[in-house]
């Protein structure tokens, strides 16, 4: 699995919309606004940075789990 796909899967656990196709090229302010506008309700009190850190952590766990199953 590639890293971009892992992030897109992970984001689905925190956001109500899929990441935009161009999410990697978005300006930070625009990207943070997207996260703020699309946070899943349980994370409503989290700021965009906290949500993204959680997405990042989960994406990396997905990558590691995929590596383990590929052995």
Backbone as a printed PyTorch tensor [residue, N CA C, xyz], in Angstrom:
tensor([[[  0.8570,  -1.1720,   0.0000],
         [  0.0000,   0.0000,   0.0000],
         [  0.9020,   1.2330,   0.0000]],

        [[  0.5120,   2.2300,  -0.7840],
         [  1.3290,   3.4440,  -0.7790],
         [  0.8870,   4.3830,   0.3500]],

        [[  1.7710,   5.2860,   0.6760],
         [  1.5460,   6.1850,   1.8100],
         [  0.3210,   7.0700,   1.5950]],

        [[  0.1530,   7.5900,   0.3920],
         [ -0.9930,   8.4680,   0.1130],
         [ -2.2990,   7.7380,   0.4020]],

        [[ -2.4120,   6.4880,  -0.0420],
         [ -3.6250,   5.7010,   0.1850],
         [ -3.8320,   5.4650,   1.6850]],

        [[ -2.7560,   5.2210,   2.4200],
         [ -2.8760,   5.0090,   3.8670],
         [ -3.4280,   6.2560,   4.5480]],

        [[ -2.9570,   7.4320,   4.1320],
         [ -3.4750,   8.6810,   4.7040],
         [ -4.9510,   8.8640,   4.3570]],

        [[ -5.3250,   8.5310,   3.1480],
         [ -6.7210,   8.6870,   2.7420],
         [ -7.6270,   7.7490,   3.5300]],

        [[ -7.1710,   6.5370,   3.7690],
         [ -7.9400,   5.5920,   4.5860],
         [ -8.0280,   6.0940,   6.0260]],

        [[ -6.9120,   6.5030,   6.5790],
         [ -6.8870,   6.9860,   7.9630],
         [ -7.7870,   8.2050,   8.1410]],

        [[ -7.7640,   9.1070,   7.1870],
         [ -8.5820,  10.3180,   7.2820],
         [-10.0640,   9.9810,   7.3820]],

        [[-10.4640,   8.8880,   6.7690],
         [-11.8590,   8.4690,   6.8210],
         [-12.3450,   8.1460,   8.2210]],

        [[-11.4070,   7.9580,   9.1480],
         [-11.7670,   7.6910,  10.5400],
         [-11.9320,   8.9490,  11.3640]],

        [[-11.5810,  10.0950,  10.7900],
         [-11.6190,  11.3610,  11.5250],
         [-12.4080,  12.4530,  10.8200]],

        [[-12.6240,  12.2900,   9.5220],
         [-13.2850,  13.3280,   8.7310],
         [-14.5800,  12.7960,   8.1260]],

        [[-15.5150,  13.7020,   7.8720],
         [-16.7910,  13.3050,   7.2760],
         [-16.7450,  13.2840,   5.7520]],

        [[-15.6990,  13.8420,   5.1720],
         [-15.4990,  13.8170,   3.7200],
         [-14.1270,  13.2470,   3.4240]],

        [[-13.9970,  12.6540,   2.2360],
         [-12.6930,  12.1760,   1.7920],
         [-11.7560,  13.3520,   1.6030]],

        [[-10.4660,  13.0950,   1.7710],
         [ -9.4790,  14.1330,   1.4830],
         [ -9.6080,  14.5260,   0.0050]],

        [[ -9.4410,  15.8050,  -0.2960],
         [ -9.4870,  16.2240,  -1.6960],
         [ -8.3620,  15.5480,  -2.4850]],

        [[ -8.5590,  15.3670,  -3.7650],
         [ -7.5500,  14.7230,  -4.6090],
         [ -6.2090,  15.4420,  -4.5360]],

        [[ -6.2430,  16.7630,  -4.3650],
         [ -5.0110,  17.5520,  -4.3410],
         [ -4.5570,  17.8970,  -2.9160]],

        [[ -4.9230,  17.1080,  -1.9430],
         [ -4.6440,  17.4540,  -0.5440],
         [ -3.1610,  17.6490,  -0.2710]],

        [[ -2.3030,  16.9560,  -0.9890],
         [ -0.8700,  17.0990,  -0.7440],
         [ -0.3120,  18.4300,  -1.2340]],

        [[ -1.0200,  19.0690,  -2.1660],
         [ -0.5640,  20.3370,  -2.7120],
         [ -1.2710,  21.5520,  -2.1030]],

        [[ -2.2350,  21.3140,  -1.2290],
         [ -3.0000,  22.4150,  -0.6520],
         [ -2.1280,  23.2680,   0.2660]],

        [[ -2.4060,  24.5560,   0.2870],
         [ -1.7500,  25.4560,   1.2410],
         [ -2.1790,  25.0350,   2.6470]],

        [[ -1.3000,  25.2370,   3.6230],
         [ -1.5860,  24.8060,   4.9880],
         [ -2.8880,  25.3950,   5.5210]],

        [[ -3.1080,  26.6790,   5.2920],
         [ -4.3250,  27.3200,   5.8000],
         [ -5.5750,  26.7000,   5.1720]],

        [[ -5.5330,  26.4640,   3.8830],
         [ -6.6700,  25.8560,   3.1900],
         [ -6.9000,  24.4240,   3.6850]],

        [[ -5.8140,  23.6910,   3.8630],
         [ -5.9120,  22.3150,   4.3340],
         [ -6.4850,  22.2700,   5.7530]],

        [[ -6.0000,  23.1470,   6.6360],
         [ -6.5300,  23.1980,   7.9980],
         [ -8.0050,  23.5720,   8.0130]],

        [[ -8.3960,  24.4710,   7.1270],
         [ -9.8090,  24.8480,   7.0280],
         [-10.6450,  23.6390,   6.5950]],

        [[-10.1260,  22.8690,   5.6320],
         [-10.8310,  21.6570,   5.1990],
         [-11.0310,  20.7130,   6.3830]],

        [[ -9.9820,  20.5000,   7.1540],
         [-10.0940,  19.6170,   8.3180],
         [-11.1090,  20.1740,   9.3120]],

        [[-11.0080,  21.4590,   9.6190],
         [-11.9500,  22.0830,  10.5640],
         [-13.4000,  21.9310,  10.0870]],

        [[-13.6160,  22.0970,   8.8060],
         [-14.9680,  22.0340,   8.2460],
         [-15.5110,  20.6160,   8.1440]],

        [[-14.6370,  19.6190,   8.2350],
         [-15.0640,  18.2430,   7.9840],
         [-14.6980,  17.2640,   9.0860]],

        [[-14.4310,  17.7800,  10.2870],
         [-14.1310,  16.8980,  11.4180],
         [-15.3730,  16.0950,  11.7750]],

        [[-15.1580,  14.8260,  12.0870],
         [-16.2360,  13.9890,  12.5760],
         [-16.6030,  14.4720,  13.9740]],

        [[-17.8550,  14.4220,  14.3200],
         [-18.3850,  15.0010,  15.5560],
         [-17.5920,  14.6560,  16.8250]],

        [[-17.1450,  13.4090,  17.0180],
         [-16.3830,  13.1270,  18.2480],
         [-15.1020,  13.9520,  18.3880]],

        [[-14.6350,  14.5450,  17.2870],
         [-13.4030,  15.3330,  17.3150],
         [-13.6780,  16.8220,  17.1640]],

        [[-14.9010,  17.2200,  17.4070],
         [-15.3110,  18.6140,  17.2120],
         [-14.4960,  19.5940,  18.0500]],

        [[-14.0380,  19.1720,  19.2050],
         [-13.2720,  20.0700,  20.0810],
         [-11.7770,  20.0380,  19.8060]],

        [[-11.3520,  19.2180,  18.8800],
         [ -9.9430,  19.1370,  18.5210],
         [ -9.6430,  20.1960,  17.4710]],

        [[ -8.4380,  20.7500,  17.4920],
         [ -8.0690,  21.6640,  16.4080],
         [ -7.5360,  20.8430,  15.2310]],

        [[ -7.3670,  21.4940,  14.1040],
         [ -6.9540,  20.8050,  12.8760],
         [ -5.6370,  20.0630,  13.0660]],

        [[ -4.7270,  20.6610,  13.8200],
         [ -3.4230,  20.0300,  14.0440],
         [ -3.5800,  18.7030,  14.7990]],

        [[ -4.4190,  18.6870,  15.8130],
         [ -4.6400,  17.4620,  16.5830],
         [ -5.2560,  16.3730,  15.7090]],

        [[ -6.2110,  16.7620,  14.8810],
         [ -6.8490,  15.7920,  13.9860],
         [ -5.8090,  15.2380,  13.0180]],

        [[ -5.0050,  16.1350,  12.4290],
         [ -4.0080,  15.6700,  11.4680],
         [ -2.9660,  14.7750,  12.1310]],

        [[ -2.5590,  15.0750,  13.3520],
         [ -1.6130,  14.2080,  14.0610],
         [ -2.1900,  12.8040,  14.2340]],

        [[ -3.4750,  12.7220,  14.5350],
         [ -4.1130,  11.4230,  14.7000],
         [ -4.1990,  10.6800,  13.3710]],

        [[ -4.5130,  11.4030,  12.3070],
         [ -4.5440,  10.8000,  10.9720],
         [ -3.1480,  10.2880,  10.6200]],

        [[ -2.1420,  11.0980,  10.8850],
         [ -0.7590,  10.7290,  10.5950],
         [ -0.3630,   9.4600,  11.3540]],

        [[ -0.6940,   9.4090,  12.6250],
         [ -0.3690,   8.2440,  13.4390],
         [ -1.0430,   6.9930,  12.8910]],

        [[ -2.3310,   7.0910,  12.5890],
         [ -3.0590,   5.9380,  12.0680],
         [ -2.5270,   5.5240,  10.6990]],

        [[ -2.2180,   6.4710,   9.8450],
         [ -1.6740,   6.1380,   8.5240],
         [ -0.3670,   5.3600,   8.6610]],

        [[  0.4810,   5.7910,   9.5690],
         [  1.7440,   5.0860,   9.7770],
         [  1.5230,   3.6920,  10.3650]],

        [[  0.5200,   3.5410,  11.2090],
         [  0.1880,   2.2210,  11.7410],
         [ -0.3320,   1.3080,  10.6350]],

        [[ -1.1010,   1.8630,   9.7140],
         [ -1.6000,   1.0870,   8.5690],
         [ -0.4240,   0.6010,   7.7220]],

        [[  0.5140,   1.5010,   7.4490],
         [  1.6950,   1.1410,   6.6610],
         [  2.4710,   0.0180,   7.3470]],

        [[  2.6950,   0.1640,   8.6510],
         [  3.4330,  -0.8650,   9.3900],
         [  2.6910,  -2.1970,   9.3910]],

        [[  1.3850,  -2.1600,   9.5840],
         [  0.5920,  -3.3950,   9.5850],
         [  0.6290,  -4.0540,   8.2180]],

        [[  0.6090,  -3.2500,   7.1730],
         [  0.6740,  -3.7950,   5.8160],
         [  2.0300,  -4.4630,   5.5850]],

        [[  3.0920,  -3.8580,   6.0840],
         [  4.4190,  -4.4540,   5.9470],
         [  4.4780,  -5.8030,   6.6450]],

        [[  3.8660,  -5.8800,   7.8150],
         [  3.8630,  -7.1290,   8.5820],
         [  3.1210,  -8.2360,   7.8460]],

        [[  2.0060,  -7.9090,   7.2190],
         [  1.2340,  -8.9240,   6.5240],
         [  1.8580,  -9.3170,   5.1960]],

        [[  2.7370,  -8.4740,   4.6640],
         [  3.4100,  -8.7820,   3.4050],
         [  4.5830,  -9.7380,   3.5990]],

        [[  4.9960,  -9.9730,   4.8540],
         [  6.1450, -10.8580,   5.1160],
         [  5.7820, -12.2920,   4.9410]]])
